[in-house]
Amino acid sequence: MKPVLMLAGLGHGQIEILDRLDEIRGYYEVQFIGERQTVYTGAFPQVIAGLMNSATVQLPRLEPVAERVISIDPHQQTVQTEQGLFHYDQLVLATGAKSRGIGTPLKPMSQALLDRIDSSSVVTIVGGGKAGVELAFTCAMTKDVTLYAKRILPDVPLHRQKQIERLLVKSGIMVVKQRLQDDASEGLLLDATGVVPVEWWAESELAKPDNFIATDEYLRHHQFSNIYVTGDMASCLNGGVDAVRSGRFVAKRLLSETSQPFRRRQSMNILLTTPGRALLTFGQFTWHGRLPYYVKRFIDSRYVRHYK
Ligand SMILES: Cc1cc2nc3c(=O)[nH]c(=O)nc-3n(C[C@H](O)[C@H](O)[C@H](O)COP(=O)(O)OP(=O)(O)OC[C@H]3O[C@@H](n4cnc5c(N)ncnc54)[C@H](O)[C@@H]3O)c2cc1C
């Protein structure tokens, strides 16, 4: 009998593993926990901007045993779900993290959230990082937008921060450079302040309270080596591109194709700004203009097409 491989959470951190499912099934009996569709966050702002019809990636070939992980007993090697208890020999955890809790959470993302944004004419966004700034630009194409952020894109060089701030204002966005005060928001309030750990991780002894999950250099849980952790859950990873890369790496580990540790890499980000333009960042290198816009559109539409 093959060992049971449980893939829990079917978002970005799992999707490259799903791509290699046929090969993996040669070694494991694979079971899934999660929904049969997931929102591709790269395309989320493009749907808001009316550039794409859908950001939803369909996973029709999968038949999950349950939709939600409630808790895990890493000693007994079981997962508690809304459908009951399931045993695993090997577990890949990729259920993502959650928004901080200001207003409407952006994570986990859903089509229902996109519909709410679409039907709101006034939006307040909190957070001046890449997600908040891109959301502000794309929402401003059809809505009244206020952006609360102490700093705009703090990770990019100062001249670029100033340029993007000017563009936000020029696009009609009210930029308030302070923390959001209680009751100060107008319309739909969106939390783009980043993600935080989910309570059941600590309750399941996978992490210390209010901490992300620590792993070894192979992305295995630091204590329970039959649990891989990918995406936003892992304390050593840094969001989006790392989430996808970590899934690819774990697929190779499951197929015994690599004995090398996971290597973090500087990753490129591209965010939409004014119509027809985007900002590319790669460490301290930045480029604002039309070419990054076309590159982003190409990458994202190829990704969504691949999973159609
Ligand atoms: C507005 C916005 C835009 C972004 N744009 C980009 C971008 O352009 N490029 C980029 O690289 N990154 C981007 N990011 C970051 C990116 O979304 C995350 O880093 C990435 O999604 C992390 O992948 P993940 O697998 O950890 O989580 P997710 O992709 O969120 O997947 C987790 C999945 O698990 C499901 N789930 C949650 N809880 C449970 C549970 N208890 N049981 C079972 N399933 C569960 C969720 O519904 C979801 O389907 C953006 C984030 C935001 C907020």
The ligand as an SDF file (V2000), in Angstrom:
LIG
                    3D

 53 58  0  0  0  0  0  0  0  0999 V2000
   -4.3740   42.1880   -3.2140 C   0  0  0  0  0  0  0  0  0  0  0  0
   -3.2090   41.2260   -3.2660 C   0  0  0  0  0  0  0  0  0  0  0  0
   -2.4900   41.1100   -4.4360 C   0  0  0  0  0  0  0  0  0  0  0  0
   -1.4050   40.2480   -4.4940 C   0  0  0  0  0  0  0  0  0  0  0  0
   -0.7300   40.1910   -5.6580 N   0  0  0  0  0  0  0  0  0  0  0  0
    0.3220   39.3830   -5.7590 C   0  0  0  0  0  0  0  0  0  0  0  0
    1.0520   39.3230   -6.9780 C   0  0  0  0  0  0  0  0  0  0  0  0
    0.7390   40.0100   -7.9590 O   0  0  0  0  0  0  0  0  0  0  0  0
    2.1180   38.5030   -7.0430 N   0  0  0  0  0  0  0  0  0  0  0  0
    2.4880   37.7430   -5.9740 C   0  0  0  0  0  0  0  0  0  0  0  0
    3.4660   37.0180   -6.0730 O   0  0  0  0  0  0  0  0  0  0  0  0
    1.8140   37.7690   -4.8080 N   0  0  0  0  0  0  0  0  0  0  0  0
    0.7450   38.5710   -4.6640 C   0  0  0  0  0  0  0  0  0  0  0  0
    0.0690   38.6180   -3.4810 N   0  0  0  0  0  0  0  0  0  0  0  0
    0.4780   37.7250   -2.3780 C   0  0  0  0  0  0  0  0  0  0  0  0
   -0.0630   36.3110   -2.6140 C   0  0  0  0  0  0  0  0  0  0  0  0
   -1.4560   36.3880   -2.6750 O   0  0  0  0  0  0  0  0  0  0  0  0
    0.2830   35.3360   -1.4840 C   0  0  0  0  0  0  0  0  0  0  0  0
    1.5970   35.4650   -1.0840 O   0  0  0  0  0  0  0  0  0  0  0  0
    0.0220   33.8870   -1.9170 C   0  0  0  0  0  0  0  0  0  0  0  0
   -1.3300   33.7590   -2.2270 O   0  0  0  0  0  0  0  0  0  0  0  0
    0.3710   32.8910   -0.8400 C   0  0  0  0  0  0  0  0  0  0  0  0
    0.0200   31.5940   -1.2570 O   0  0  0  0  0  0  0  0  0  0  0  0
   -0.5390   30.5340   -0.2140 P   0  0  0  0  0  0  0  0  0  0  0  0
   -0.6110   29.2320   -0.9090 O   0  0  0  0  0  0  0  0  0  0  0  0
    0.2070   30.6050    1.0480 O   0  0  0  0  0  0  0  0  0  0  0  0
   -2.0010   31.0510    0.1280 O   0  0  0  0  0  0  0  0  0  0  0  0
   -3.2880   31.2110   -0.8620 P   0  0  0  0  0  0  0  0  0  0  0  0
   -2.8840   31.3830   -2.2670 O   0  0  0  0  0  0  0  0  0  0  0  0
   -4.0990   32.2150   -0.1800 O   0  0  0  0  0  0  0  0  0  0  0  0
   -3.9460   29.7710   -0.7680 O   0  0  0  0  0  0  0  0  0  0  0  0
   -4.4860   29.2620    0.4120 C   0  0  0  0  0  0  0  0  0  0  0  0
   -5.6830   28.4250    0.0370 C   0  0  0  0  0  0  0  0  0  0  0  0
   -6.0810   27.6850    1.1630 O   0  0  0  0  0  0  0  0  0  0  0  0
   -7.4770   27.9000    1.4130 C   0  0  0  0  0  0  0  0  0  0  0  0
   -7.6750   27.7720    2.8560 N   0  0  0  0  0  0  0  0  0  0  0  0
   -7.5860   28.7290    3.8060 C   0  0  0  0  0  0  0  0  0  0  0  0
   -7.8200   28.1960    5.0150 N   0  0  0  0  0  0  0  0  0  0  0  0
   -8.0620   26.8730    4.8230 C   0  0  0  0  0  0  0  0  0  0  0  0
   -8.3560   25.7950    5.6830 C   0  0  0  0  0  0  0  0  0  0  0  0
   -8.4750   25.9480    6.9980 N   0  0  0  0  0  0  0  0  0  0  0  0
   -8.5260   24.5660    5.1390 N   0  0  0  0  0  0  0  0  0  0  0  0
   -8.4110   24.3770    3.8020 C   0  0  0  0  0  0  0  0  0  0  0  0
   -8.1310   25.3680    2.9310 N   0  0  0  0  0  0  0  0  0  0  0  0
   -7.9580   26.5990    3.4390 C   0  0  0  0  0  0  0  0  0  0  0  0
   -7.7690   29.2860    0.8710 C   0  0  0  0  0  0  0  0  0  0  0  0
   -9.1320   29.4340    0.5750 O   0  0  0  0  0  0  0  0  0  0  0  0
   -6.8880   29.2820   -0.3810 C   0  0  0  0  0  0  0  0  0  0  0  0
   -7.5230   28.6740   -1.4600 O   0  0  0  0  0  0  0  0  0  0  0  0
   -1.0250   39.4730   -3.3650 C   0  0  0  0  0  0  0  0  0  0  0  0
   -1.7570   39.5670   -2.1890 C   0  0  0  0  0  0  0  0  0  0  0  0
   -2.8240   40.4440   -2.1100 C   0  0  0  0  0  0  0  0  0  0  0  0
   -3.5730   40.5580   -0.8200 C   0  0  0  0  0  0  0  0  0  0  0  0
  1  2  1  0
  2  3  1  0
  2 52  2  0
  3  4  2  0
  4  5  1  0
  4 50  1  0
  5  6  2  0
  6  7  1  0
  6 13  1  0
  7  8  2  0
  7  9  1  0
  9 10  1  0
 10 11  2  0
 10 12  1  0
 12 13  2  0
 13 14  1  0
 14 15  1  0
 14 50  1  0
 15 16  1  0
 16 17  1  0
 16 18  1  0
 18 19  1  0
 18 20  1  0
 20 21  1  0
 20 22  1  0
 22 23  1  0
 23 24  1  0
 24 25  2  0
 24 26  1  0
 24 27  1  0
 27 28  1  0
 28 29  2  0
 28 30  1  0
 28 31  1  0
 31 32  1  0
 32 33  1  0
 33 34  1  0
 33 48  1  0
 34 35  1  0
 35 36  1  0
 35 46  1  0
 36 37  1  0
 36 45  1  0
 37 38  2  0
 38 39  1  0
 39 40  1  0
 39 45  2  0
 40 41  1  0
 40 42  2  0
 42 43  1  0
 43 44  2  0
 44 45  1  0
 46 47  1  0
 46 48  1  0
 48 49  1  0
 50 51  2  0
 51 52  1  0
 52 53  1  0
M  END
$$$$
